Amino acid sequence: MQTNPPNNDKKPSLQSRLMWPVAIGVFFACVLALSAFSSRIQFSHKKAYDKIYIGMPKKEAVKILLAQPIECGLTEPSESAHVCRFNDAWHLYLISVDPTTERVARKDMLSRGPIGLQDLLHKAHNR
């Protein structure tokens, strides 16, 4: 006499059948949102820094900075400042303008290190 093995072919529940399509949908929604978000953010200001050169008129430098948008002393409405300090996740930047010629006279870029070092460098530039 033969006995049939028990039938363990249970149908998946509605909840488990909906879990994978929902998970895949959430994944694609996150990818689309991240790509839309990242296109609006500038993760680095190095391109703007590289476009500015020693001897460039202050007005041209300000246009480049505002196009990023980078806000600093040079881009203030008063326009009386002659130093621009800004940073991103990787670097600290400094651009100085000669007050008599109104042209870029100095550019500095420092790589960021550990948090303590980056704070120390930033304080040194603010003196």
C-alpha positions in Angstrom: 0.0 0.0 0.0 1.4 3.4 -1.0 0.8 6.5 0.9 1.0 9.8 -0.8 3.3 12.4 0.7 1.5 15.3 2.3 0.7 18.1 0.0 2.7 21.1 1.1 1.9 23.2 -1.9 0.2 26.1 -0.1 -0.7 29.1 -2.1 1.2 32.2 -1.0 -0.9 34.7 1.0 -2.0 37.9 -0.5 0.4 39.8 1.7 3.5 37.9 0.5 2.4 38.2 -3.1 2.2 42.0 -2.8 5.4 42.4 -0.8 7.9 42.1 -3.8 6.1 44.5 -6.2 5.8 47.1 -3.5 9.5 46.7 -2.5 10.6 47.0 -6.1 8.3 50.1 -6.6 9.8 51.7 -3.5 13.3 51.0 -4.7 12.7 52.6 -8.1 11.0 55.6 -6.5 14.0 56.1 -4.3 16.4 55.9 -7.3 14.3 58.4 -9.3 14.0 60.8 -6.3 17.8 60.6 -5.7 18.7 61.3 -9.3 16.3 64.3 -9.5 17.7 65.6 -6.1 21.4 65.1 -7.0 21.1 67.0 -10.3 20.0 70.1 -8.3 22.8 70.0 -5.8 26.4 70.9 -6.3 28.5 68.5 -4.3 31.7 70.4 -5.1 32.5 74.0 -5.8 35.9 73.2 -7.4 34.6 73.9 -10.9 33.7 77.4 -10.0 37.0 77.9 -8.1 38.9 76.6 -11.2 37.1 79.1 -13.5 38.3 82.0 -11.5 41.9 83.1 -12.2 44.4 85.6 -10.8 43.8 88.9 -12.5 40.1 88.3 -13.3 37.9 91.3 -12.7 35.8 91.1 -9.5 32.5 91.4 -11.4 33.3 88.3 -13.5 34.3 86.3 -10.5 31.1 87.3 -8.7 29.1 86.1 -11.8 30.8 82.7 -11.6 30.2 82.4 -7.9 26.5 83.3 -8.1 26.0 80.9 -11.0 26.8 77.9 -8.6 25.2 79.5 -6.3 28.0 80.3 -3.8 27.4 83.0 -1.3 30.4 84.7 0.3 31.8 88.2 1.1 32.2 89.1 -2.6 28.6 88.2 -3.5 27.1 90.3 -0.7 24.8 93.2 -1.9 27.2 95.8 -0.3 30.0 94.6 -2.5 32.5 96.2 -0.1 34.2 92.9 0.9 37.4 91.8 -0.8 37.5 88.2 0.5 35.4 85.2 -0.4 35.5 82.1 1.8 33.4 79.1 1.0 33.6 75.3 1.4 32.1 72.0 0.3 32.5 68.5 1.6 36.1 68.2 0.4 37.7 71.6 0.4 37.9 75.1 1.9 38.3 77.9 -0.6 39.6 81.5 -0.3 39.5 84.1 -3.1 40.9 87.6 -2.4 40.4 90.7 -4.5 42.8 93.6 -4.5 40.7 96.6 -3.3 42.5 99.1 -5.6 42.5 97.2 -8.9 39.2 95.2 -8.2 40.9 92.1 -9.6 41.4 88.6 -8.1 44.8 88.7 -6.3 44.9 85.4 -4.5 43.3 82.0 -4.5 43.7 79.2 -1.9 42.2 75.8 -1.7 42.8 73.5 1.3 41.7 69.9 1.4 39.5 69.1 4.4 40.9 66.6 6.9 39.5 65.3 10.1 36.9 67.5 11.8 39.3 69.0 14.3 41.8 69.9 11.6 39.2 71.5 9.3 38.0 73.6 12.2 41.5 74.7 13.0 42.1 75.7 9.3 38.9 77.6 9.1 39.7 79.6 12.3 43.1 80.4 10.9 41.6 81.8 7.7 39.1 83.9 9.7 41.9 85.8 11.6 
